[in-house]
Amino acid sequence: MNREKYMAQRASLLAEMKAFIEDGKMDDYAAKVKEVEALDAQWDVVVLANANIKALEDKTKVTEIENKGVTVQMAKVIDSMNNVADDNIYNGMEYRKAFMNYVVNGTPIPAQFNVDANTKTTDVGTVIPNTILDKIIEKMEATGMILPLITKTSYKGGVSIPTSSVKPVATWVAEGATSDKQKKATGEVVFSYYKLRCAVSMSFETSVVSLSVFELSITNNIAEAMVKTLEQAVISGTGIGQPKGILAETVVVGQNVDITAAGDVAYATLVEAEAALPLEYENDAVYGMTKKTFMKFIGMVDSQKQPIARVNSGINGKPERTLLGRPVILNNYMTSLGATIAADTVVAFLFNFKDYVLNTNYDVTVKRYEDNDTDDQITKALMLADGKVVDKNSLVTITKKFA
């Protein structure tokens, strides 16, 4: 299989997937997903095989020293140096040359070196080198879905954002008449300083003998940990010692939809949520929920038998999820519908993420230092940040009732 054939087959399968989604044939869609995964796995095998062949083609053939005009006397000196005080014939230059010729040219090893014995796997454990791949396999985590969507500022000393829920009203007046003077009342959202810190310690010995990939992995882990903690705070932060999350806000009256303790999501649930979203805020509002909650809507149809949940393949090949045509942003920072709960819990919400502001007083800085008492090498990341919802009028919550 060449690359052109692989890409053509994959494009054909993706086209069939889109057609199944549009027709609401989700079982056929799921089957096509497995076909694409199988095709990708087959292509991975082909790529690996070609890489192995390329590696073998690039091997440099070893040239014997006699072919470079070295005198017999010098060869004897080298031979004597390699055989001094060693009775093991397999360490001698003669055997090593014979072994090299066998490996490179396929020339049989002379009979005097062959011993009537059986070689077992336990006999070669110390001479077969272990190759360490320059990669550390770690459990993947879903991060980076929320931070790109919110509003980010970097004001030193905190920031206050004026807010107002009162707007002036225009009135019709007769000729020569006037109108009442109106007051413009304002409030403010104040941001504080919360320190986010992540430090990893590595012993001096480990820092000296470990692979460079290990040190790179530590840096990547720290960055991922910072992103994960920030996104967790954006969604469900308490506001005490950390940013205040979206779900910690008290929604505007009439902008919450309840699901009974014994009930489940239905088409009417989304209709009610859409109705609760003010018209002025609906343009950029998106759904937020976990993947398990979103999958509850797959297969659900409206009165016209049209699917309300769709999974389309975007330009970059990644899935794009929608509910009633509105984008869905998945996250792992809230409770899934169907999970065991001990109190009323928000399982989904509508919100314009631009209405959440994350202010960093001190941007992420990575430092390395040494503990003078233990010689341990410590990598530390530090930042000061706070975040809040500055306009909660675009927030509509779907709450699962406990009782």
C-alpha positions as CSV (number, residue, x, y, z in Angstrom):
1,M,0.0,0.0,0.0
2,N,1.4,3.4,-1.0
3,R,0.5,6.8,0.6
4,E,-1.8,7.8,-2.4
5,K,-3.8,4.6,-2.1
6,Y,-4.1,5.0,1.7
7,M,-5.2,8.6,1.5
8,A,-7.8,7.8,-1.2
9,Q,-9.3,5.0,0.8
10,R,-9.4,7.1,4.0
11,A,-11.1,10.0,2.2
12,S,-13.7,7.6,0.7
13,L,-14.5,6.2,4.2
14,L,-14.8,9.7,5.7
15,A,-17.2,10.7,3.0
16,E,-19.4,7.6,3.8
17,M,-19.2,8.6,7.5
18,K,-20.5,12.1,6.8
19,A,-23.4,10.6,4.7
20,F,-24.4,8.2,7.5
21,I,-24.4,11.1,10.0
22,E,-26.6,13.2,7.8
23,D,-29.0,10.3,7.4
24,G,-29.0,9.6,11.1
25,K,-27.6,6.1,10.6
26,M,-25.4,6.1,13.7
27,D,-24.8,2.3,13.7
28,D,-23.4,2.5,10.2
29,Y,-21.4,5.5,11.2
30,A,-19.8,3.6,14.2
31,A,-18.9,0.7,11.9
32,K,-17.1,3.1,9.5
33,V,-15.2,4.5,12.4
34,K,-13.8,1.1,13.1
35,E,-12.9,0.7,9.4
36,V,-11.0,4.0,9.5
37,E,-9.1,2.9,12.6
38,A,-8.2,-0.4,11.1
39,L,-7.0,1.3,7.9
40,D,-4.9,3.7,10.0
41,A,-3.4,0.8,12.0
42,Q,-2.5,-1.0,8.7
43,W,-0.8,2.1,7.4
44,D,1.2,2.4,10.6
45,V,2.5,-1.1,10.0
46,V,3.5,-0.1,6.5
47,V,5.3,3.0,7.6
48,L,7.2,1.1,10.3
49,A,8.3,-1.6,7.8
50,N,9.6,1.0,5.4
51,A,11.5,2.8,8.2
52,N,13.1,-0.5,9.1
53,I,14.2,-1.2,5.5
54,K,15.6,2.3,5.3
55,A,17.6,1.8,8.4
56,L,19.1,-1.4,7.1
57,E,20.0,0.3,3.8
58,D,21.9,3.0,5.7
59,K,24.1,0.5,7.6
60,T,27.8,1.2,6.9
61,K,29.8,-1.8,6.0
62,V,32.8,-2.4,8.2
63,T,36.2,-2.5,6.4
64,E,39.0,-4.7,7.6
65,I,42.2,-3.0,8.7
66,E,44.4,-5.1,6.4
67,N,42.8,-3.6,3.4
68,K,44.1,-0.1,4.3
69,G,47.8,-1.0,3.8
70,V,48.7,-1.6,7.5
71,T,51.9,-3.6,7.8
72,V,51.9,-7.1,9.1
73,Q,54.1,-6.0,12.0
74,M,51.5,-3.4,13.1
75,A,48.7,-6.0,12.8
76,K,50.7,-8.3,15.1
77,V,51.1,-5.5,17.7
78,I,47.3,-4.9,17.6
79,D,46.7,-8.6,17.8
80,S,49.0,-9.0,20.8
81,M,47.3,-6.1,22.6
82,N,43.9,-7.6,22.2
83,N,45.0,-11.1,23.4
84,V,47.2,-10.2,26.3
85,A,46.5,-12.1,29.6
86,D,43.2,-13.5,28.2
87,D,42.8,-17.2,27.6
88,N,39.3,-16.8,26.2
89,I,39.6,-17.4,22.4
90,Y,36.4,-15.6,21.8
91,N,38.0,-12.3,23.0
92,G,40.8,-12.6,20.5
93,M,41.2,-10.6,17.3
94,E,41.2,-13.7,15.1
95,Y,37.8,-14.8,16.3
96,R,36.4,-11.2,16.3
97,K,37.5,-10.9,12.6
98,A,35.9,-14.3,11.8
99,F,32.7,-13.3,13.5
100,M,32.7,-9.9,11.6
101,N,33.1,-11.7,8.3
102,Y,30.2,-14.1,9.2
103,V,27.9,-11.2,10.1
104,V,28.9,-8.9,7.1
105,N,29.7,-11.4,4.4
106,G,28.1,-14.6,5.5
107,T,31.5,-16.4,5.7
108,P,31.3,-19.5,7.9
109,I,33.2,-19.3,11.2
110,P,36.3,-21.6,11.1
111,A,35.7,-25.0,12.7
112,Q,38.3,-24.5,15.5
113,F,36.0,-21.9,17.1
114,N,32.9,-24.1,17.1
115,V,32.2,-26.0,20.3
116,D,29.6,-28.8,20.7
117,A,27.2,-26.9,23.0
118,N,23.7,-25.5,23.0
119,T,23.1,-21.8,23.4
120,K,20.1,-20.7,25.4
121,T,18.5,-17.4,25.8
122,T,19.9,-17.1,29.4
123,D,23.4,-17.3,27.9
124,V,23.1,-14.2,25.7
125,G,21.4,-11.8,28.1
126,T,24.5,-9.9,28.8
127,V,25.8,-9.5,25.3
128,I,22.6,-8.4,23.5
129,P,22.3,-4.7,24.1
130,N,19.0,-3.2,25.3
131,T,18.0,-0.3,23.0
132,I,16.0,2.4,24.8
133,L,13.6,4.3,22.6
134,D,13.8,8.0,23.1
135,K,10.2,8.3,24.3
136,I,8.3,7.8,27.5
137,I,4.9,6.3,27.3
138,E,2.5,8.0,29.6
139,K,-1.3,8.1,30.1
140,M,-2.8,10.8,28.0
141,E,-5.0,13.5,29.5
142,A,-7.4,15.8,27.7
143,T,-6.3,19.4,28.2
144,G,-6.2,22.6,26.3
145,M,-9.9,22.7,25.2
146,I,-11.0,25.5,27.5
147,L,-8.1,28.0,27.7
148,P,-8.1,29.0,24.0
149,L,-11.8,30.1,24.3
150,I,-11.7,32.4,27.3
151,T,-10.6,36.0,27.5
152,K,-7.0,36.4,28.8
153,T,-5.4,39.5,30.3
154,S,-2.1,40.2,31.9
155,Y,-2.5,43.3,34.2
156,K,0.0,43.8,37.0
157,G,-1.5,44.5,40.4
158,G,-4.8,42.9,39.6
159,V,-7.7,44.4,37.6
160,S,-11.2,45.8,38.1
161,I,-13.7,45.5,35.3
162,P,-16.7,47.9,35.6
163,T,-20.1,46.3,35.0
164,S,-23.7,47.6,34.7
165,S,-27.1,46.0,34.4
166,V,-28.9,49.3,34.0
167,K,-29.2,50.9,30.6
168,P,-31.0,54.2,29.8
169,V,-34.4,54.2,28.2
170,A,-35.4,56.4,25.3
171,T,-38.8,57.9,25.3
172,W,-41.0,59.7,22.7
173,V,-41.7,63.3,23.5
174,A,-43.8,66.1,22.1
175,E,-42.5,69.2,20.4
176,G,-40.7,71.4,22.9
177,A,-40.9,68.8,25.7
178,T,-38.1,67.1,27.5
179,S,-37.5,63.7,29.1
180,D,-36.5,62.5,32.6
181,K,-32.7,62.5,33.4
182,Q,-31.6,58.9,34.1
183,K,-28.9,57.6,36.4
184,K,-26.2,55.2,35.2
185,A,-25.3,52.8,38.0
186,T,-22.1,50.7,37.7
187,G,-20.5,47.9,39.7
188,E,-17.2,46.1,39.2
189,V,-15.5,42.7,39.1
190,V,-12.3,42.7,41.1
191,F,-9.5,40.2,40.4
192,S,-7.1,39.0,43.2
193,Y,-3.7,37.2,43.3
194,Y,-3.7,33.4,43.5
195,K,-0.4,31.6,43.2
196,L,-0.3,28.4,41.2
197,R,2.9,26.3,41.7
198,C,4.2,23.0,40.4
199,A,7.6,21.6,41.4
200,V,9.3,18.3,40.5
201,S,12.5,17.1,42.3
202,M,15.1,14.8,40.7
203,S,18.1,13.5,42.6
204,F,21.5,14.6,41.5
205,E,22.4,11.0,40.4
206,T,19.3,10.7,38.3
207,S,19.9,14.0,36.6
208,V,23.4,12.9,35.6
209,V,22.7,9.4,34.3
210,S,19.1,9.7,32.9
211,L,18.3,10.3,29.3
212,S,17.6,13.8,28.0
213,V,14.1,12.6,27.1
214,F,13.4,12.1,30.8
215,E,14.2,15.7,31.6
216,L,12.1,16.9,28.7
217,S,9.2,14.7,29.9
218,I,9.3,16.4,33.3
219,T,9.0,19.9,31.7
220,N,6.1,18.7,29.5
221,N,4.4,17.2,32.6
222,I,4.7,20.5,34.5
223,A,3.2,22.5,31.6
224,E,0.3,20.0,31.3
225,A,-0.3,20.1,35.0
226,M,-0.5,23.9,35.0
227,V,-3.0,23.9,32.1
228,K,-5.1,21.2,33.6
229,T,-5.4,23.0,37.0
230,L,-6.2,26.3,35.3
231,E,-9.0,24.8,33.2
232,Q,-10.3,23.0,36.2
233,A,-10.6,26.3,37.9
234,V,-12.3,28.0,34.9
235,I,-15.0,25.3,35.0
236,S,-15.5,24.5,38.7
237,G,-13.1,26.7,40.8
238,T,-14.5,27.7,44.2
239,G,-13.2,31.2,44.2
240,I,-11.5,30.6,47.6
241,G,-7.7,30.5,47.1
242,Q,-8.3,29.9,43.4
243,P,-10.2,31.5,40.5
244,K,-14.0,31.3,40.6
245,G,-15.4,28.8,38.0
246,I,-18.3,29.1,35.7
247,L,-20.3,26.5,37.6
248,A,-19.8,28.4,40.9
249,E,-21.8,31.3,39.6
250,T,-25.5,31.8,40.5
251,V,-27.4,31.9,37.2
252,V,-29.9,34.6,36.4
253,V,-33.4,33.8,37.5
254,G,-35.1,31.6,34.9
255,Q,-31.8,30.4,33.2
256,N,-31.7,26.9,34.8
257,V,-33.3,23.7,33.6
258,D,-33.8,20.9,36.0
259,I,-33.7,17.1,35.3
260,T,-35.6,15.1,37.9
261,A,-33.8,12.6,40.0
262,A,-35.5,9.7,38.2
263,G,-35.5,11.5,34.8
264,D,-33.0,11.6,31.9
265,V,-32.1,14.1,29.2
266,A,-34.6,14.5,26.4
267,Y,-35.2,16.7,23.3
268,A,-37.4,18.9,25.5
269,T,-34.4,19.5,27.8
270,L,-32.4,21.2,25.1
271,V,-35.4,23.1,23.8
272,E,-36.0,24.5,27.3
273,A,-32.3,25.4,27.7
274,E,-32.3,27.2,24.3
275,A,-35.5,29.0,25.3
276,A,-33.8,30.2,28.6
277,L,-30.8,31.7,26.7
278,P,-31.5,35.4,26.0
279,L,-31.6,36.3,22.4
280,E,-28.9,38.9,22.9
281,Y,-26.4,36.2,24.0
282,E,-27.1,33.3,21.7
283,N,-24.6,34.1,18.9
284,D,-21.4,32.9,20.6
285,A,-22.8,30.6,23.3
286,V,-21.7,27.0,23.2
287,Y,-22.6,23.8,25.2
288,G,-20.2,22.6,27.8
289,M,-20.3,19.0,29.1
290,T,-18.4,15.7,29.4
291,K,-18.1,13.3,26.5
292,K,-20.3,10.8,28.4
293,T,-23.1,13.3,28.7
294,F,-22.9,14.3,25.0
295,M,-23.2,10.6,24.0
296,K,-26.6,10.5,25.8
297,F,-27.9,12.7,22.9
298,I,-26.6,10.5,20.1
299,G,-29.4,8.8,18.3
300,M,-32.0,11.3,19.7
301,V,-34.2,12.9,17.0
302,D,-36.7,15.7,16.9
303,S,-40.3,15.5,15.8
304,Q,-39.2,15.5,12.1
305,K,-36.9,12.5,12.8
306,Q,-33.8,14.7,12.4
307,P,-30.9,13.9,14.7
308,I,-30.3,16.6,17.3
309,A,-26.7,15.6,18.0
310,R,-24.2,15.4,15.2
311,V,-20.5,14.5,15.0
312,N,-18.9,15.9,11.8
313,S,-15.4,15.6,10.5
314,G,-13.7,19.0,10.5
315,I,-11.2,20.4,8.0
316,N,-8.3,19.0,10.1
317,G,-10.0,15.6,10.4
318,K,-11.0,16.0,14.0
319,P,-14.6,15.5,15.1
320,E,-16.8,18.6,15.5
321,R,-19.8,18.0,17.8
322,T,-23.0,20.0,17.7
323,L,-26.4,19.9,19.6
324,L,-29.3,21.6,17.7
325,G,-26.6,23.1,15.5
326,R,-24.8,24.7,18.4
327,P,-21.1,23.7,19.0
328,V,-20.3,21.5,22.0
329,I,-17.0,21.9,24.0
330,L,-16.2,18.7,25.9
331,N,-14.2,18.7,29.1
332,N,-13.3,16.3,32.0
333,Y,-13.8,18.9,34.8
334,M,-17.5,18.4,35.6
335,T,-19.8,15.5,36.5
336,S,-21.2,13.3,33.8
337,L,-24.9,12.6,33.4
338,G,-25.5,9.1,34.9
339,A,-22.7,9.3,37.5
340,T,-23.6,8.9,41.2
341,I,-24.3,12.3,42.8
342,A,-24.9,13.4,46.4
343,A,-26.4,16.8,45.7
344,D,-28.0,18.8,42.9
345,T,-25.3,18.8,40.2
346,V,-24.9,20.8,36.9
347,V,-24.3,18.3,34.2
348,A,-24.3,20.6,31.2
349,F,-24.4,24.4,30.5
350,L,-24.7,27.0,27.8
351,F,-22.1,29.8,28.0
352,N,-20.1,32.3,25.9
353,F,-16.5,31.5,27.1
354,K,-15.5,35.0,26.1
355,D,-17.4,36.3,29.1
356,Y,-14.9,34.6,31.4
357,V,-11.7,36.6,32.0
358,L,-8.4,35.0,33.3
359,N,-5.9,37.6,34.5
360,T,-2.3,36.6,35.0
361,N,-0.4,39.0,37.2
362,Y,2.8,36.9,36.9
363,D,3.0,34.8,33.7
364,V,4.2,31.2,33.9
365,T,7.9,31.1,34.7
366,V,10.0,27.9,34.8
367,K,13.0,27.9,37.1
368,R,15.7,25.3,37.9
369,Y,17.6,25.2,41.1
370,E,19.6,22.9,43.3
371,D,18.9,21.9,46.9
372,N,22.2,22.5,48.6
373,D,21.5,20.0,51.4
374,T,20.6,17.1,49.1
375,D,22.0,18.1,45.7
376,D,18.6,17.4,44.2
377,Q,17.8,19.2,41.0
378,I,14.3,20.9,41.2
379,T,12.3,22.2,38.3
380,K,9.6,24.7,39.3
381,A,6.8,26.5,37.5
382,L,5.1,29.5,39.1
383,M,2.4,31.9,38.2
384,L,-0.1,34.4,39.8
385,A,-3.6,34.3,38.3
386,D,-7.3,34.9,39.0
387,G,-10.4,34.4,36.9
388,K,-14.1,35.2,37.0
389,V,-17.2,35.4,34.9
390,V,-17.7,39.0,34.0
391,D,-21.1,38.6,32.4
392,K,-23.2,35.7,33.5
393,N,-26.2,36.6,31.3
394,S,-25.0,34.0,28.7
395,L,-25.0,31.2,31.3
396,V,-27.8,28.6,31.2
397,T,-27.3,25.5,33.4
398,I,-28.9,22.0,33.2
399,T,-29.0,20.6,36.7
400,K,-29.6,17.0,37.7
401,K,-31.7,16.9,40.9
402,F,-30.6,14.7,43.8
403,A,-34.1,14.3,45.2
